[in-house]
Amino acid sequence: MGFGLRPWHVLPFLHKVCGPSLKRLRILAEAISRQPRARYRLLIVIAAVLVSVYAFGVLAYVIATPEIGVRCVFSQTVNHFYSEFLDPPDQEPMREGDTVVAVAGHPVKDWSQFMRKLTHLLGDPAEPADAAMLQKAVNDKTTESSHLLIDGRHVVRVDYQRAGDPENRLRSVWLKVGPTPPVTLVPSILWLLLKIGLFVVGVIVFWKRPGDSAAAHFFLLCIVSLGAFIGGYHFAHIVTQPALLIVFMTCALLLPPVTLHFYLVFPRAKRVLERHPRWVLALLYGPALIFLLLMLSAYLRLQWLYPSGASDSLYEEAVAVTLKELLWETYVYFVFAAVWYVASVVSLLHSFFTAANAAEKNQVKWILIGAAAALAPIGYTLYLARFYPEKFGGGAGTWPMFTAS
């Protein structure tokens, strides 16, 4: 280098000129390094507000959605029938196992078509009529009438086939269009009230101890469990609403890893999480995110298929394949969820035997007892989901999961 200048001759000059700037950069870097925790807390608070709005939004949507008293899940097969929707009430009611063929004169080829038809009943044109005309339509099985408006009340004809009928005769029944039966809202309202209590506890703890990882993860667990239960219980209503269903799918898939994550940091972080945080988090949340992408892909394909102009054979085949894909993805994810739950119990056992004091051990003991007691209802729900998906989708797992939660 010219003029006898060597590289190390420049170092004192650089230190003198750049030293203050480097110090400011280091302070800024330290401040930025603390930002993720603050952003994480802010995201949890925002998520809590959004999931609360979501829960009340689902309830409001369910209350506003028209009902005809026929419950079908995953197929056109009737899982439950509310006889109070019969109009007139002296008709022969539908039975469990019957197959819906048409609603208000519109053919129903699959479950999604059935649900979509329900949401549009009040907006469809109806024929003005009176009680005498309705009775005539009930008695005349060849009538072309299918949607009547009587004193502001919508009454529709549902065509169906009786389960076990060797002749497969087409039958019909007239049903009034009304609000969701209040009895079906009881579990979700009760659970929402209980969850509000937990939310209050979570907010207080999180507010007083914002730097406590266990408090943050407990609050996050409250958030995803609320979205998963409210959306799951009213799944049959929200399945045609992408925004509501996607929130439910996200919460339901995140619930197992978030639960395990909480037990890994409560009452204090496990050594494996402190030593290998990235690997542990990848194993925790990786499968859930992968399955979320797969299920979202399948659901969005279904959304694209329904309004498409495909021929009947192509349409039915594509829908059947996509629904089967979703079903098997759900079954496989149940296996991961079961593994995470067992891992949660193991983590609790480890916390119990390594507790630092009696108070800490007592806390873990009661959580462990609750987790062990929940094994039976959770196992029963998984059994229903695998071997009796229609009953599971029809709400047979509601009270077991309510008990487990």
C-alpha positions in Angstrom: 0.0 0.0 0.0 1.4 3.5 -1.0 2.9 6.1 1.4 3.9 3.3 3.8 0.3 3.0 5.1 -0.7 -0.4 6.5 -4.3 -1.6 7.2 -3.8 -1.6 11.0 -2.8 2.1 10.7 -6.4 2.9 9.8 -8.0 1.1 12.8 -7.5 3.9 15.4 -9.0 6.4 12.9 -12.0 4.2 12.2 -12.6 3.6 15.9 -12.5 7.4 16.6 -14.8 8.3 13.7 -17.2 5.3 13.8 -17.1 4.4 17.5 -20.0 6.5 18.6 -22.1 5.4 15.6 -21.3 1.7 16.3 -22.3 2.2 19.9 -25.6 3.7 18.8 -26.2 0.8 16.4 -25.5 -1.7 19.2 -28.0 0.0 21.5 -30.5 0.0 18.6 -29.9 -3.7 17.9 -30.5 -4.5 21.6 -33.8 -2.5 21.5 -34.8 -4.4 18.3 -33.9 -7.7 19.9 -36.5 -6.9 22.6 -39.2 -6.0 20.1 -40.2 -9.5 19.2 -41.4 -10.2 22.7 -43.4 -6.9 22.8 -44.8 -7.7 19.3 -45.7 -11.2 20.5 -47.7 -9.8 23.4 -49.4 -7.3 21.2 -50.4 -10.1 18.7 -51.8 -12.2 21.5 -54.0 -9.3 22.7 -55.2 -8.6 19.1 -55.9 -12.3 18.6 -58.0 -12.3 21.9 -60.1 -9.4 20.7 -60.6 -11.0 17.2 -61.5 -14.4 18.5 -64.0 -12.9 20.9 -65.6 -11.0 18.0 -65.5 -14.3 16.1 -67.3 -16.2 18.8 -70.2 -13.7 19.0 -70.2 -13.4 15.2 -70.7 -17.2 14.9 -73.5 -17.2 17.4 -75.2 -14.2 15.6 -74.8 -16.0 12.2 -76.3 -19.2 13.5 -79.2 -17.4 15.1 -79.8 -15.6 11.8 -79.5 -18.7 9.6 -82.8 -20.2 8.5 -83.6 -23.7 9.7 -86.1 -26.3 8.5 -85.5 -28.8 11.3 -83.4 -31.2 9.2 -79.8 -31.9 10.3 -77.5 -33.5 7.8 -73.7 -33.6 8.2 -71.2 -34.7 5.5 -74.0 -36.2 3.4 -77.7 -35.9 2.5 -78.5 -38.4 5.3 -80.7 -37.1 8.1 -78.9 -37.2 11.4 -81.7 -35.5 13.4 -85.1 -34.1 12.8 -87.0 -31.5 14.9 -90.7 -32.3 14.6 -91.7 -28.8 15.7 -90.8 -27.6 12.1 -93.7 -29.7 10.6 -96.3 -27.4 9.1 -99.0 -28.6 9.4 -97.9 -30.6 12.5 -99.9 -33.7 11.7 -97.6 -34.9 8.9 -95.4 -38.0 9.1 -92.0 -36.8 10.3 -88.7 -37.5 8.7 -86.5 -40.1 10.4 -82.9 -40.6 11.1 -81.3 -42.2 8.1 -83.7 -40.7 5.5 -82.0 -39.2 2.4 -82.9 -35.6 1.3 -83.5 -35.4 -2.4 -84.7 -31.8 -2.9 -85.5 -28.7 -0.9 -88.1 -26.2 -2.1 -88.0 -27.8 -5.6 -84.2 -27.6 -5.9 -82.4 -31.0 -6.3 -79.8 -31.7 -3.6 -76.9 -33.8 -4.7 -74.5 -33.4 -1.7 -74.3 -31.9 1.7 -72.9 -28.6 0.7 -75.7 -28.0 -1.7 -78.2 -28.7 1.1 -76.5 -26.2 3.4 -76.3 -23.5 0.6 -80.0 -24.0 -0.1 -80.9 -23.4 3.5 -79.0 -20.1 3.6 -80.9 -18.8 0.6 -84.4 -19.9 1.5 -85.7 -16.6 2.8 -84.4 -14.8 -0.3 -86.0 -17.2 -2.8 -89.3 -16.3 -4.5 -92.3 -17.8 -2.7 -95.9 -18.3 -3.8 -98.4 -16.4 -1.7 -100.9 -18.8 -0.1 -103.1 -19.4 2.9 -103.7 -22.4 5.2 -106.2 -24.0 2.9 -103.8 -23.9 0.0 -101.0 -25.4 2.2 -103.3 -28.3 3.3 -104.2 -28.9 -0.4 -100.5 -29.0 -1.3 -99.8 -31.5 1.6 -102.6 -33.8 0.4 -101.8 -33.5 -3.3 -98.5 -35.4 -3.8 -98.4 -34.3 -7.5 -98.4 -30.5 -6.8 -95.8 -28.4 -8.4 -95.8 -26.0 -5.4 -92.6 -26.1 -3.3 -92.3 -22.8 -1.5 -95.3 -21.0 0.0 -95.6 -17.7 1.9 -98.4 -17.8 4.4 -99.0 -14.7 6.5 -95.2 -13.8 6.3 -94.2 -17.4 7.2 -92.2 -19.4 4.7 -93.1 -23.1 4.2 -91.1 -25.3 1.9 -91.5 -28.9 0.6 -88.7 -31.3 1.2 -88.5 -34.4 -0.9 -86.8 -37.4 0.6 -86.4 -41.2 0.4 -87.2 -43.3 3.5 -84.3 -45.4 4.9 -84.9 -49.1 4.4 -87.7 -48.6 1.8 -87.3 -51.4 -0.7 -89.2 -49.5 -3.3 -87.2 -46.3 -2.8 -90.4 -44.2 -3.2 -90.1 -40.4 -3.2 -91.8 -38.9 -0.2 -92.4 -35.3 0.7 -93.0 -33.2 3.9 -93.8 -29.5 4.3 -91.6 -27.7 6.8 -91.7 -24.1 8.1 -88.6 -22.0 7.8 -87.6 -20.7 11.2 -84.8 -19.8 13.6 -82.3 -22.3 15.1 -83.9 -24.3 18.0 -82.8 -22.6 21.2 -81.8 -26.0 22.7 -79.0 -26.4 20.2 -77.4 -23.1 21.4 -77.3 -24.1 25.1 -73.8 -25.9 25.0 -72.1 -23.1 23.1 -73.6 -20.4 25.3 -72.7 -22.2 28.5 -69.2 -22.9 27.2 -68.8 -19.3 26.1 -69.8 -18.0 29.6 -67.2 -20.4 31.2 -64.6 -19.3 28.7 -65.2 -15.6 29.5 -64.4 -16.4 33.1 -61.1 -18.0 32.0 -60.4 -15.1 29.7 -60.8 -12.7 32.6 -58.3 -14.7 34.6 -55.9 -14.9 31.6 -56.1 -11.2 31.0 -55.4 -10.3 34.7 -52.4 -12.7 34.9 -51.1 -11.6 31.5 -51.5 -7.9 32.4 -49.7 -8.3 35.7 -46.9 -10.5 34.4 -46.4 -9.6 30.7 -43.0 -11.1 30.6 -44.1 -14.5 32.0 -44.0 -17.0 29.2 -46.5 -19.4 31.0 -49.0 -16.6 31.4 -48.8 -15.7 27.7 -49.2 -19.3 26.6 -52.1 -19.9 28.9 -53.8 -16.8 27.4 -53.1 -18.1 23.9 -54.5 -21.5 24.9 -57.8 -19.8 25.9 -57.9 -18.0 22.6 -57.5 -21.0 20.3 -59.8 -23.3 22.4 -62.6 -20.7 22.2 -62.3 -20.5 18.4 -62.1 -24.3 18.1 -65.1 -25.1 20.2 -67.5 -22.4 19.0 -66.6 -23.0 15.3 -66.6 -26.8 15.7 -69.9 -27.0 17.5 -71.6 -24.9 14.8 -69.6 -26.5 12.0 -72.7 -27.5 10.1 -73.8 -23.9 9.9 -70.5 -22.1 9.1 -69.3 -24.6 6.5 -70.6 -22.5 3.7 -68.9 -19.3 5.0 -65.2 -19.3 4.2 -64.2 -16.6 6.7 -65.9 -18.3 9.6 -64.7 -21.8 8.7 -61.1 -20.8 8.1 -60.8 -19.2 11.6 -62.2 -22.5 13.0 -59.8 -24.6 11.0 -56.9 -22.5 12.2 -57.9 -22.6 15.9 -58.7 -26.4 15.8 -55.4 -27.3 14.2 -53.4 -25.1 16.5 -55.1 -26.3 19.7 -53.0 -29.5 20.2 -49.6 -27.9 19.7 -50.5 -24.8 21.7 -51.7 -27.0 24.6 -48.4 -28.9 24.6 -46.4 -25.7 24.3 -48.1 -24.4 27.4 -47.3 -27.5 29.4 -43.7 -27.2 28.2 -43.3 -23.8 29.8 -45.5 -24.3 32.9 -44.6 -23.9 35.7 -41.2 -23.3 34.1 -39.6 -23.9 30.7 -38.4 -27.5 30.1 -34.7 -27.9 29.5 -35.2 -29.3 26.0 -37.1 -26.2 25.0 -34.4 -23.9 26.3 -31.6 -25.9 24.6 -33.3 -26.5 21.3 -36.0 -23.9 20.9 -36.1 -23.9 17.1 -36.3 -27.7 16.8 -38.9 -28.0 19.5 -41.1 -25.3 18.0 -40.7 -26.8 14.5 -41.8 -30.2 15.8 -44.7 -28.6 17.7 -46.2 -26.3 15.0 -44.8 -27.7 11.8 -47.3 -30.5 11.3 -50.2 -28.2 12.2 -49.2 -25.6 9.7 -48.7 -28.3 7.0 -52.1 -29.8 7.6 -53.7 -26.3 7.7 -52.3 -25.6 4.2 -53.5 -28.9 2.9 -57.0 -28.5 4.3 -57.2 -24.9 3.1 -56.2 -26.0 -0.3 -58.9 -28.7 -0.4 -61.5 -26.4 1.0 -60.7 -23.6 -1.5 -60.9 -26.2 -4.3 -64.4 -27.1 -3.1 -65.3 -23.4 -3.1 -64.1 -23.2 -6.7 -65.9 -26.4 -7.8 -69.4 -25.4 -6.6 -70.0 -22.4 -8.8 -68.1 -23.9 -11.8 -69.9 -25.0 -14.9 -68.6 -28.6 -14.9 -70.9 -31.4 -16.1 -72.7 -33.5 -13.4 -70.4 -36.5 -13.6 -67.2 -34.4 -13.5 -68.7 -32.2 -10.7 -69.8 -35.1 -8.5 -66.5 -37.0 -9.0 -64.3 -33.9 -8.2 -66.4 -33.1 -5.1 -66.3 -36.7 -3.9 -62.5 -36.9 -4.3 -61.9 -33.6 -2.5 -64.2 -34.4 0.3 -62.5 -37.8 0.8 -59.2 -36.0 0.8 -60.4 -33.7 3.5 -61.7 -36.6 5.5 -58.5 -38.5 5.5 -56.4 -35.4 6.3 -58.6 -35.0 9.3 -58.1 -38.6 10.4 -54.3 -38.4 10.0 -54.3 -35.2 12.0 -56.2 -36.9 14.8 -53.2 -39.2 15.2 -50.9 -36.2 15.6 -53.4 -34.6 18.0 -53.4 -37.8 20.1 -49.6 -37.9 20.2 -49.5 -34.2 21.3 -52.0 -34.9 24.0 -50.0 -37.9 25.3 -46.9 -35.7 25.2 -48.8 -33.1 27.2 -49.6 -35.6 29.9 -46.0 -36.8 30.0 -44.8 -33.2 30.3 -47.2 -32.7 33.2 -45.9 -35.8 34.9 -42.4 -34.5 34.5 -43.4 -31.2 36.0 -45.1 -32.9 38.9 -42.1 -35.0 39.9 -39.6 -32.1 39.4 -41.7 -29.4 41.1 -39.5 -26.9 43.1 -42.0 -26.6 46.0 -45.3 -27.8 47.4 -47.4 -25.0 45.9 -46.0 -25.6 42.5 -46.5 -29.4 42.8 -50.1 -28.8 43.9 -50.9 -26.6 40.9 -49.5 -29.3 38.5 -51.4 -32.0 40.4 -54.8 -30.6 39.7 -54.0 -29.9 36.1 -52.7 -33.5 35.7 -55.9 -34.9 37.3 -58.0 -32.8 34.9 -56.0 -34.0 31.9 -56.3 -37.6 33.0 -60.0 -37.3 33.5 -60.4 -35.8 30.0 -58.9 -38.9 28.4 -62.2 -40.8 28.4 -64.4 -38.1 26.8 -61.6 -37.2 24.3 -61.1 -40.9 23.4 -64.9 -41.4 22.9 -65.0 -38.3 20.7 -62.1 -39.6 18.5 -63.9 -43.0 18.3 -67.0 -41.2 17.0 -65.1 -39.2 14.5 -63.4 -42.3 13.1 -66.2 -44.8 13.1 -69.3 -42.7 13.2 -68.5 -39.4 11.3 -72.2 -38.7 10.7 -73.0 -38.8 14.5 -69.8 -36.9 15.2 -70.7 -34.2 12.8 -74.3 -34.2 14.0 -73.1 -33.1 17.5 -72.7 -36.4 19.3 -69.3 -35.3 20.5 -70.5 -32.0 21.9 -71.1 -32.9 25.5 -68.1 -35.2 25.8 -65.8 -32.4 24.5 -67.6 -29.9 26.8 -66.8 -32.2 29.7 -63.2 -32.6 28.6 -62.6 -28.9 28.3 
